[in-house]
Structures are given as C-alpha cells and as structure tokens.
C-alpha cells in the first residue's frame, strides 16, 4: 500500500498528527529530532469489522536505521 491508501487514512492521520509529536518525549528524547529514516510496525487491535475510522492500532516496534539503504551504513557514528 502507498502512503495515500484510503484504507489506512485514519491510522496515518492519527499517527502523523496526533501521536508522532509524543513519541520522542515519551522515550526521554524530547529535545532530539525524530530519526531521518525509520519504520514503524503497527498491529491492528480492533475486532474484525470495526470501521476504519474507529480502528485502534498498537505500535509493535520502531526500527531506526538506514532501512534498506546499504550505501548509508558507512555513515553511522564512529569514534574516528
């Protein structure tokens, strides 16, 4: 599915506009920007048949790294 998928409009809108501003402070990183590249795995917590606008989603995990971009692996922080 693409980022404009109607099926996930409520999930996308709620996460990007309501929840995302709370993520970094909840992790004790309120003064830090969100990672440049990351993915979020969502788990649907609503019963089958729940209207999409009423669905509840749970974040299963965040992956913050150079997701699938191997050319960026050399850019991680090093002592040198």
C-alpha positions as CSV (number, residue, x, y, z in Angstrom):
1,X,0.0,0.0,0.0
2,X,1.1,3.6,-0.7
3,X,1.2,6.5,1.7
4,X,-2.1,7.8,0.4
5,X,-4.0,4.5,0.8
6,X,-7.6,5.4,1.9
7,X,-7.9,2.1,3.9
8,X,-5.2,3.5,6.3
9,X,-6.1,7.2,6.3
10,X,-7.2,7.3,9.9
11,X,-4.1,5.4,11.0
12,X,-1.8,7.7,9.1
13,X,-3.5,10.9,10.1
14,X,-3.7,9.9,13.8
15,X,-0.1,8.8,13.9
16,X,1.4,11.7,12.0
17,X,-0.7,14.5,13.5
18,X,-1.7,13.3,17.0
19,X,0.8,10.6,18.1
20,X,4.1,11.4,16.5
21,X,4.8,14.6,18.4
22,X,4.6,12.5,21.6
23,X,7.0,9.7,20.6
24,X,10.3,11.3,21.2
25,X,9.3,12.9,24.6
26,X,7.9,9.5,25.7
27,X,11.3,7.9,25.0
28,X,13.1,10.6,27.1
29,X,14.4,12.2,23.9
30,X,12.1,15.2,23.7
31,X,15.0,17.6,22.6
32,X,16.1,15.3,19.8
33,X,14.6,15.2,16.2
34,X,12.9,12.1,15.0
35,X,15.2,9.7,13.1
36,X,15.8,10.6,9.5
37,X,14.9,7.1,8.3
38,X,12.7,4.8,10.3
39,X,9.9,2.3,10.0
40,X,7.0,1.6,12.4
41,X,5.3,-1.8,12.6
42,X,1.6,-1.5,13.5
43,X,-0.6,-4.2,14.9
44,X,-4.4,-3.9,14.5
45,X,-6.0,-4.2,17.9
46,X,-9.7,-3.8,16.8
47,X,-12.1,-6.7,16.1
48,X,-12.7,-7.7,12.5
49,X,-15.4,-5.5,11.0
50,X,-14.5,-2.3,13.0
51,X,-15.0,0.7,10.7
52,X,-11.6,2.1,9.7
53,X,-12.2,5.4,11.4
54,X,-12.7,3.6,14.7
55,X,-9.8,1.2,14.5
56,X,-7.2,1.1,17.2
57,X,-3.6,0.3,16.3
58,X,-0.6,-0.6,18.5
59,X,3.0,0.1,17.6
60,X,4.8,-3.2,17.6
61,X,8.2,-1.7,17.1
62,X,10.2,1.1,15.7
63,X,13.2,0.5,13.5
64,X,15.5,3.4,13.4
65,X,18.4,2.9,11.0
66,X,19.4,3.1,7.4
67,X,16.4,1.0,6.4
68,X,17.2,-0.9,3.3
69,X,19.8,1.6,2.1
70,X,23.1,-0.2,2.4
71,X,25.1,2.8,1.0
72,X,24.4,4.7,4.2
73,X,25.8,2.0,6.5
74,X,29.2,3.7,6.5
75,X,27.6,7.0,7.7
76,X,26.9,5.7,11.3
77,X,28.7,7.4,14.2
78,X,32.2,6.2,14.8
79,X,35.0,7.3,17.2
80,X,37.1,8.4,14.3
